[in-house]
Amino acid sequence: MEHKRTITLQCPTCGGSDFENGSSNDPTALLECVSCHRTTSRDQLIDDNAENIEHQKQELTQEVVGGLKKDFEATLRNAFRGSKNLKIK
């Protein structure tokens, strides 16, 4: 069971999600918002979107825990299927 999620980072000024990178090979290069032309670093953009990232992380955690719980219950049901002494609700 593999869980992946893509989080779109947004400009804290205008809310846009399109950025230009002057040097696509340099991870420390500044990013420029296409809409409002605000210049920011990648680390600062991640910090500015921390609330959204945390919310997405919590949702993903709930999905994973729910999936694991469902799989565990199904495994228990199958393991004790046909047993007259044990019943799993």
MODELLER restraints for C-alpha pairs under 7 A, 6 or more apart:
rsr = mdl.restraints
at = mdl.atoms
rsr.add(forms.Gaussian(group=physical.xy_distance, feature=features.Distance(at['CA:7:A'], at['CA:53:A']), mean=6.99, stdev=0.5))
rsr.add(forms.Gaussian(group=physical.xy_distance, feature=features.Distance(at['CA:8:A'], at['CA:17:A']), mean=6.65, stdev=0.5))
rsr.add(forms.Gaussian(group=physical.xy_distance, feature=features.Distance(at['CA:9:A'], at['CA:17:A']), mean=5.96, stdev=0.5))
rsr.add(forms.Gaussian(group=physical.xy_distance, feature=features.Distance(at['CA:9:A'], at['CA:49:A']), mean=6.31, stdev=0.5))
rsr.add(forms.Gaussian(group=physical.xy_distance, feature=features.Distance(at['CA:10:A'], at['CA:16:A']), mean=5.37, stdev=0.5))
rsr.add(forms.Gaussian(group=physical.xy_distance, feature=features.Distance(at['CA:10:A'], at['CA:17:A']), mean=4.60, stdev=0.5))
rsr.add(forms.Gaussian(group=physical.xy_distance, feature=features.Distance(at['CA:10:A'], at['CA:49:A']), mean=6.89, stdev=0.5))
rsr.add(forms.Gaussian(group=physical.xy_distance, feature=features.Distance(at['CA:11:A'], at['CA:17:A']), mean=6.21, stdev=0.5))
rsr.add(forms.Gaussian(group=physical.xy_distance, feature=features.Distance(at['CA:11:A'], at['CA:33:A']), mean=6.67, stdev=0.5))
rsr.add(forms.Gaussian(group=physical.xy_distance, feature=features.Distance(at['CA:12:A'], at['CA:48:A']), mean=6.43, stdev=0.5))
rsr.add(forms.Gaussian(group=physical.xy_distance, feature=features.Distance(at['CA:14:A'], at['CA:36:A']), mean=6.52, stdev=0.5))
rsr.add(forms.Gaussian(group=physical.xy_distance, feature=features.Distance(at['CA:16:A'], at['CA:35:A']), mean=6.32, stdev=0.5))
rsr.add(forms.Gaussian(group=physical.xy_distance, feature=features.Distance(at['CA:18:A'], at['CA:33:A']), mean=6.08, stdev=0.5))
rsr.add(forms.Gaussian(group=physical.xy_distance, feature=features.Distance(at['CA:18:A'], at['CA:34:A']), mean=5.70, stdev=0.5))
rsr.add(forms.Gaussian(group=physical.xy_distance, feature=features.Distance(at['CA:19:A'], at['CA:31:A']), mean=5.98, stdev=0.5))
rsr.add(forms.Gaussian(group=physical.xy_distance, feature=features.Distance(at['CA:19:A'], at['CA:32:A']), mean=5.31, stdev=0.5))
rsr.add(forms.Gaussian(group=physical.xy_distance, feature=features.Distance(at['CA:19:A'], at['CA:33:A']), mean=4.51, stdev=0.5))
rsr.add(forms.Gaussian(group=physical.xy_distance, feature=features.Distance(at['CA:19:A'], at['CA:34:A']), mean=5.44, stdev=0.5))
rsr.add(forms.Gaussian(group=physical.xy_distance, feature=features.Distance(at['CA:20:A'], at['CA:31:A']), mean=5.59, stdev=0.5))
rsr.add(forms.Gaussian(group=physical.xy_distance, feature=features.Distance(at['CA:20:A'], at['CA:32:A']), mean=5.14, stdev=0.5))
rsr.add(forms.Gaussian(group=physical.xy_distance, feature=features.Distance(at['CA:20:A'], at['CA:33:A']), mean=6.47, stdev=0.5))
rsr.add(forms.Gaussian(group=physical.xy_distance, feature=features.Distance(at['CA:20:A'], at['CA:34:A']), mean=6.56, stdev=0.5))
rsr.add(forms.Gaussian(group=physical.xy_distance, feature=features.Distance(at['CA:21:A'], at['CA:29:A']), mean=6.82, stdev=0.5))
rsr.add(forms.Gaussian(group=physical.xy_distance, feature=features.Distance(at['CA:21:A'], at['CA:30:A']), mean=6.43, stdev=0.5))
rsr.add(forms.Gaussian(group=physical.xy_distance, feature=features.Distance(at['CA:21:A'], at['CA:31:A']), mean=4.86, stdev=0.5))
rsr.add(forms.Gaussian(group=physical.xy_distance, feature=features.Distance(at['CA:21:A'], at['CA:32:A']), mean=6.54, stdev=0.5))
rsr.add(forms.Gaussian(group=physical.xy_distance, feature=features.Distance(at['CA:22:A'], at['CA:29:A']), mean=6.87, stdev=0.5))
rsr.add(forms.Gaussian(group=physical.xy_distance, feature=features.Distance(at['CA:23:A'], at['CA:29:A']), mean=6.28, stdev=0.5))
rsr.add(forms.Gaussian(group=physical.xy_distance, feature=features.Distance(at['CA:28:A'], at['CA:41:A']), mean=6.99, stdev=0.5))
rsr.add(forms.Gaussian(group=physical.xy_distance, feature=features.Distance(at['CA:29:A'], at['CA:41:A']), mean=6.74, stdev=0.5))
rsr.add(forms.Gaussian(group=physical.xy_distance, feature=features.Distance(at['CA:30:A'], at['CA:39:A']), mean=6.31, stdev=0.5))
rsr.add(forms.Gaussian(group=physical.xy_distance, feature=features.Distance(at['CA:30:A'], at['CA:40:A']), mean=5.48, stdev=0.5))
rsr.add(forms.Gaussian(group=physical.xy_distance, feature=features.Distance(at['CA:30:A'], at['CA:41:A']), mean=4.63, stdev=0.5))
rsr.add(forms.Gaussian(group=physical.xy_distance, feature=features.Distance(at['CA:30:A'], at['CA:42:A']), mean=6.81, stdev=0.5))
rsr.add(forms.Gaussian(group=physical.xy_distance, feature=features.Distance(at['CA:31:A'], at['CA:39:A']), mean=5.58, stdev=0.5))
rsr.add(forms.Gaussian(group=physical.xy_distance, feature=features.Distance(at['CA:31:A'], at['CA:40:A']), mean=5.37, stdev=0.5))
rsr.add(forms.Gaussian(group=physical.xy_distance, feature=features.Distance(at['CA:31:A'], at['CA:41:A']), mean=5.81, stdev=0.5))
rsr.add(forms.Gaussian(group=physical.xy_distance, feature=features.Distance(at['CA:31:A'], at['CA:42:A']), mean=6.67, stdev=0.5))
rsr.add(forms.Gaussian(group=physical.xy_distance, feature=features.Distance(at['CA:32:A'], at['CA:38:A']), mean=5.49, stdev=0.5))
rsr.add(forms.Gaussian(group=physical.xy_distance, feature=features.Distance(at['CA:32:A'], at['CA:39:A']), mean=4.40, stdev=0.5))
rsr.add(forms.Gaussian(group=physical.xy_distance, feature=features.Distance(at['CA:32:A'], at['CA:40:A']), mean=6.47, stdev=0.5))
rsr.add(forms.Gaussian(group=physical.xy_distance, feature=features.Distance(at['CA:33:A'], at['CA:39:A']), mean=6.55, stdev=0.5))
rsr.add(forms.Gaussian(group=physical.xy_distance, feature=features.Distance(at['CA:77:A'], at['CA:88:A']), mean=6.58, stdev=0.5))
